[in-house]
Amino acid sequence: MSEVANKVVIITGASSGLGEETAKMLASKGAKLVLGARREERLKALADSIKNDGGEAIFKTVDVTDKSQVQALADAALEQFGRIDVLVNNAGLMPLAPLDELKIDEWDQMIDVNIKGVMYGVAAVLPSMRKQKSGHIINLSSVAGHVVFPGATVYCATKFAVKAISEGIRQESNGEIRATNISPGAVSTELTDHISHKDSKEMADDLYQDAIGSDSIARAITFAIEQPGDVDVNEMIIRPTKQEL
């Protein structure tokens, strides 16, 4: 039996891109999905598709910047399935712009979603994982969590933070909770849609010409979950073969 089968997996940002592809792949291997995102219609369509294919999935609308909504997502998982085995902290934003543009509202948004949203996810699942003495937290960082790019300073800072959070979870796990940090490069998602600065958008669009499919990250997440309980895949950087940085 697959190590994924019957595991209860929460996925944030599940309505599109990496989250959606990961949900489909894990469902095909027998995971029980708890899907969270802001777009209810897309979540419902995804959950219905999974159930029509014989899988198990529930969904709940959630804005990860609201800790009560993130907690409600975890509570729904416990109410429906009785446990939480895996959290995939996937929700994220990338509104790139040079610092001189002083897009402070966008800085706040990235900090709220990319850092605080991740921490709210950790807070929501940690107590139940401690109680059952097992669990797996998978955080989506970025290549930008390893290298700082001009025009991406704040975004990079948030993704460096995610990498640090992942390592902190590992060090504080007491051998009970697995921690995986996955750092995608250019991947086909809606991430570049949030860029309002013209030059930054053009730069990102140029980089993303060689973007790889979201399923490449879904396979990596699945691989990490599939390992036996005493094996912790801590770090993966996944970028297009043609991507230089």
Residue, then its C-alpha position, 0 to 999 in steps of 0.5 A: m500500500s502507498e504511504v500516501a493512502n488514507k493520509v489526511v492532507i490539508i492543502t492551502g492555495a488549492s484552487s489552482g496551480l501547484g495546490e490543485e495539481t497536488a490535490k489531484m495527484l495525492a487523491s489518485k494515491g488514496a489521500k483524504l484531501v482537505l482543500g482550502a483557498r479563497r475561490e469557493e467555486r473552484l474549490k467545489a469543482l476540484a472536490d467534486s472532480i476528486k469524488n467523482d473519480g472515487g477519491e475523498a475530499i472536502f473544502k472550505t474557503v479560507d484566507v490564510t491571512d486570517k488565523s481564525q479561518v486557517q484554524a477552521l480549516a484544520d478543525a474541519a479536517l479533524e471533524q471529518f477525518g479525525r486526524i491531520d497527517v500532512l499540511v501543504n502550506n502552498a498559498g503565496l503571492m509574488p507582486l514584484a517591484p523595486l524597493d524605490e517604488l515603495k509599494i508598501d501595501e504589496w510588501d504588507q500583503m506578501i508578509d501577511v500571506n507568505i510568512k504569517g499565512v504559513m505560521y498560521g497553518v503551522a499553529a493550526v496543525l501543530p497541537s493535533m500532530r503533537k497529540q498523535k506524535s506524528g505529522h508532516i509539514i510541507n512549506l512552499s518556499s522558492v528559488a527566491g528563498h536561496v538567492v536574492f533577485p533585484g526587484a524581488t527583495v521583499y518577496c525573497a525575504t518572505k521566502f527566505a523566512v519560509k526556508a527558516i521556518s521549515e528548518g526550525i520545524r525540523q529542529e524542534s520536531n523531537g523526532e515526531i514531525r517531518a518538515t519539507n521545504i520545497s523551492p520551485g523555480a519558474v513553474s506555470t501558475e498564476l503567480t506572475d498575475h499579481i505583478s503590477h510593476k510593468d518592468s518587473k512583470e516583463m522580467a518575470d514573463d521572460l523568465y517564465q517562458d521556460a516554466i515547467g508544469s505544476d505537476s512537477i512540484a506535485r510529484a515532488i510533494t508526493f515523493a516527500i509524503e511517500q517516504p517511510g515515517d523515519v525518512d524526512v526529505n528536508e529540502m528540494i529545489i526544483r527549477p526548469t533545466k534552462q533556468e540559470l538563476 
